[in-house]
Amino acid sequence: MRDVFISYHEKSAEELPPRIASALQSSGISCWYAPPNEPLTVPFTEEIVQAIEDCKVFLLILNEQAVHSVRVATETALAVRGFDDGKKRKLIAFRTDNCDVSADPRMSAFLKGFQIVDGCPPNAERI
């Protein structure tokens, strides 16, 4: 079980998960994210579902592309579903651009339960 699951849009934010994970791991916080260079054969593997279900914190790297990503929306839906299952999971969105969450009604609804942290620009200090 990992402390933090990092969700992100693989083409627009692929450099951020390893940077964030490194910063968290140096403080003793374990992280999991799907490596961008390993394509998934199905949209969501058992490993991703299990990692989301087991995490204590679901961290969404939020940018314009993530707002419109089916993969990110599905991961977010799985994290939000944990509240219905009685899991005490924290949801945090790390915003890396001036994206408009309301542009996608699905993500807008999901993100109502998130703490949104301003990460613009995503530099070492903000991470």
C-alpha positions as CSV (number, residue, x, y, z in Angstrom):
1,M,0.0,0.0,0.0
2,R,1.3,3.5,-0.9
3,D,0.4,6.7,0.9
4,V,-0.1,8.8,-2.2
5,F,-1.5,7.9,-5.6
6,I,-0.6,10.5,-8.3
7,S,-3.0,11.0,-11.1
8,Y,-1.9,13.0,-14.2
9,H,-2.4,13.5,-17.9
10,E,0.4,11.5,-19.3
11,K,1.3,13.7,-22.3
12,S,1.1,17.1,-20.6
13,A,2.6,16.5,-17.1
14,E,4.8,13.4,-17.4
15,E,7.8,15.2,-15.8
16,L,5.9,16.1,-12.7
17,P,5.0,12.7,-11.0
18,P,8.7,11.7,-10.6
19,R,9.6,15.1,-9.2
20,I,6.6,15.2,-6.8
21,A,7.2,11.5,-5.8
22,S,10.9,12.2,-5.1
23,A,10.0,15.2,-2.9
24,L,7.4,13.2,-0.9
25,Q,9.6,10.1,-0.6
26,S,12.5,12.2,0.8
27,S,10.0,12.9,3.7
28,G,9.1,9.2,4.1
29,I,5.9,9.3,2.1
30,S,5.4,6.5,-0.4
31,C,3.9,7.2,-3.8
32,W,2.5,5.4,-6.8
33,Y,2.0,6.6,-10.3
34,A,1.7,5.0,-13.7
35,P,5.0,5.6,-15.5
36,P,4.4,7.5,-18.7
37,N,6.7,5.4,-20.8
38,E,4.8,2.2,-20.1
39,P,1.6,2.2,-22.2
40,L,-1.4,0.5,-20.7
41,T,-2.9,-2.3,-22.7
42,V,-6.3,-1.5,-21.2
43,P,-7.5,1.9,-19.8
44,F,-7.2,0.8,-16.2
45,T,-5.4,-2.2,-15.0
46,E,-6.0,-4.0,-11.8
47,E,-2.8,-2.5,-10.4
48,I,-4.1,1.1,-10.9
49,V,-7.5,0.3,-9.4
50,Q,-5.9,-1.4,-6.4
51,A,-3.4,1.5,-5.9
52,I,-6.3,4.0,-5.9
53,E,-8.3,1.9,-3.5
54,D,-5.4,1.5,-1.1
55,C,-4.0,5.1,-1.1
56,K,-4.4,7.5,1.8
57,V,-4.1,10.6,-0.5
58,F,-5.2,10.9,-4.1
59,L,-3.1,13.7,-5.7
60,L,-4.4,15.0,-9.0
61,I,-2.0,17.0,-11.1
62,L,-4.6,19.3,-12.5
63,N,-4.1,21.1,-15.8
64,E,-6.2,21.9,-18.9
65,Q,-5.5,18.4,-20.5
66,A,-6.3,16.6,-17.3
67,V,-9.7,18.3,-17.1
68,H,-10.6,16.7,-20.4
69,S,-8.9,13.4,-20.0
70,V,-11.1,10.2,-19.8
71,R,-8.3,8.4,-18.0
72,V,-7.9,11.1,-15.3
73,A,-11.7,11.3,-14.9
74,T,-11.9,7.6,-14.4
75,E,-9.1,7.6,-11.8
76,T,-10.8,10.5,-10.1
77,A,-14.2,8.8,-10.1
78,L,-12.5,5.7,-8.4
79,A,-11.0,7.9,-5.7
80,V,-14.2,9.8,-5.1
81,R,-16.1,6.5,-4.9
82,G,-13.9,5.6,-1.9
83,F,-15.9,8.1,0.1
84,D,-19.1,6.1,-0.4
85,D,-17.2,3.0,0.7
86,G,-16.2,4.7,4.0
87,K,-12.5,5.2,3.2
88,K,-10.8,8.1,4.8
89,R,-8.9,9.3,1.7
90,K,-7.8,12.9,1.2
91,L,-8.2,14.4,-2.3
92,I,-5.8,17.1,-3.4
93,A,-5.6,18.8,-6.8
94,F,-2.2,20.4,-7.6
95,R,-3.1,23.0,-10.3
96,T,-0.3,23.6,-12.7
97,D,-2.0,26.0,-15.1
98,N,-5.0,28.3,-15.2
99,C,-7.4,25.5,-16.3
100,D,-11.1,26.0,-16.2
101,V,-12.5,23.0,-14.2
102,S,-16.0,24.0,-15.1
103,A,-15.2,23.4,-18.8
104,D,-16.0,19.7,-18.2
105,P,-19.1,19.0,-16.1
106,R,-17.9,15.6,-15.0
107,M,-14.6,16.9,-13.6
108,S,-16.3,19.9,-12.1
109,A,-18.6,17.6,-10.2
110,F,-15.7,15.3,-9.1
111,L,-13.5,18.2,-7.9
112,K,-16.1,19.6,-5.5
113,G,-14.5,17.4,-2.8
114,F,-10.9,18.4,-3.6
115,Q,-8.6,20.8,-1.9
116,I,-7.1,22.7,-4.8
117,V,-3.5,23.8,-4.3
118,D,-2.1,26.5,-6.6
119,G,1.0,25.0,-8.2
120,C,1.4,27.6,-10.9
121,P,4.2,27.4,-12.1
122,P,5.1,24.0,-10.8
123,N,8.6,24.8,-9.5
124,A,10.6,23.1,-6.8
125,E,9.3,25.5,-4.1
126,R,5.6,24.8,-4.9
127,I,6.2,21.0,-5.2
